[in-house]
C-alpha cells in the first residue's frame, strides 16, 4: 500500500480528479493536469512516479468518496442492502468517469492508499452478514447493473428499478 500523499501531491490528484470528472479519462494527461495545477508537466514526477501512480491515487480518492457514501447510506437504514445499492448506483451516476477508472481494469493494489479499498468494501461485507463470497456476488450484481445502465445498454423503457429490486431480493433470500 502506498504511503499517504504529501499536500502538493494531493493537490495534483484533486486537479486530476476534476479533469477526469469533467472531461473523461482521455483528457487525463500529465500535461493537462499540470496546467490545472499551474506547474510544468515534468514537475508532477517530483510528486507522483508516473501516470499509473496518479491513476492509483485518483482511485484511492474514489474509494474514500465511495466509502463515505456507503457509510452514510447505511447509518440509520432499515434495509442496508437496498441503501447500499442506491448509494452504489448514485455514486456511479454522479461520477461515471471515476467509476469506470475504478472498475475497468486490473487494479494494482500495491499503489493504493492503505485501507481505502477495504473501507469501501466493509459496509458491503457487513450487509452480507460478514460473508465475503456473498459480498463479492452482491458487488458483481451491482457493478453489472450499474455499468450497463451507465452505458445505456438496457432497452428503452426497461424498468431498471424493478430489476434492481429483483436482484436484491435474490440476495435477501439467502
N, C-alpha and C positions, 0 to 999 in steps of 0.2 A: 504494500500500500504506500502511496505517495505521502510525503510529509505535507503538513499544512503550507499553503502558499503565502508568501510574504505579500504585503499590501499592494505593491506595484503589479505583481503577477495577478492578484485578484482583480485589479483594475483592468488589466488586459483581458482576463476571462470574461468579465462583465461586458466589456466592449464587444468581444467576440460573440457572446450570447445575444446581445442586442442586434448585431448584424445578422446572425443566424435567424433570429425570430422575425426580423423584418424582411429579409431577402432570401432566406433559404441557404442550404448547405453549399450550393455552387458559388455563392458570394463569399464564402468563408475562406479568405486567403490571408496570409500573414501581412501582405501589403495593405489590404483593406482594413484589417484590424489595427495595424499601426497608424493608419490615417485617423481612425476614430479616437485613438489614444493621444495622437499628436506627437508621435515619435517616428523614427525611420524603421522600416521593417527589420533590418538586422538587429536592432536593439531588443526586439522581442526575445531573441535567442539568449539574451542575458538573463531572462526570467523563466522561460519555458524552453525545453530542449529542442522541440520540433513541433510540427503540426499535430502529430499523434498525441503529444503531451498536452497541447492546447485542447484538442477534442476531448481527451480524458478529463481534463479539468472542467470543461463545459458539461460533460456527462455527470461528473461528480456534483456539480451545482444543480443539475436537473434532478438527481436523486435526492438532494437536500430539499428542493422545492416539492417534489413528489411526496417525500416522507411527511413533510409538514401538512400537505393537503390531506393525506391519508389519516394522519393522527387527528387532525381537526374533524374529519368526517366521522370517525368512529367514537369521538369523545363521549357523546351522550346518545349514541344511536341505539334504537331498539333492535335494529337489524343491521349488524356490522357488515355483513356480506353485501347487502344492497347499497349501503352507504359507501363502501369501498368501490364497488362497481361504478357508482355515479361519480365519485371523485376521480377514478381512473379515466373514465370517459371524458369528464370535464377537463382534466389535466391535458389529455391528448388534443382535445379540440382547441384549447386555449394556447397550446404550444406545439403545433403539429411538426414544425421543423426540428425542434428539440426532441420531441418524442421519437421521431424517425432516427435521429442521430443516436439516441439512447438504445434503440432496439433493432436497428437494421443490420448490424454487422457483428462479427465475433468481438467480444469485449475483453480487452486486456486488463484484467482486474488489478494487476500489479501497479498500474498507473493511476488508479482511482484513489481519492482521498479515503483515509481509513474509516471504515464503518458505514459509509454512506449507502452502499447497496443493501447491507444488512438492515439498516434503519428503515429504508423504504419497504423492505420485504417483511419486516416484523409484524406490521398490522395485518398483512395478508395471512401470514402463518398463524397468528392469533385467531383470526376469523375462521381458519381451517382447523381450529381446535389443537394447534400445535403439530399437525400432520404436514410435514414438509412436502410429501408427494402430492397430497391434495392441494396444498397451496400452489405448487407448480402447475397443476392441472387447471386451477382457477385462473392463474395468471395467463396460461396459454389460451384459455377461452376468452378472457378479457382482451388480450392482445389481438387475437384473431378477429374478434368483432370490431375492435377499435380501428385496426389498420384497414380493414375492408370498408368501414364507414368513412374513414379519412380519405381513402382512395375512390370513394363513390362507386364501389363495386356491387352494391346491392341494387336490385331493380327499383325503378321509380315506384313510389307508393308502398314499398316494403315497410312493415311495422317493426322497426328496429327495437322499440321499447318492449314489444311483445317477445321478440327473440331474446333480448337480454333477460327478461323475466323467466322465460322457459329454461334458459341455460342456468341461471342462478338457482331456480327450483331444483334442477337436477343435482346440483351440489348440496343443497339442503337435505335431500332425501338420503344422504349417506347414512 
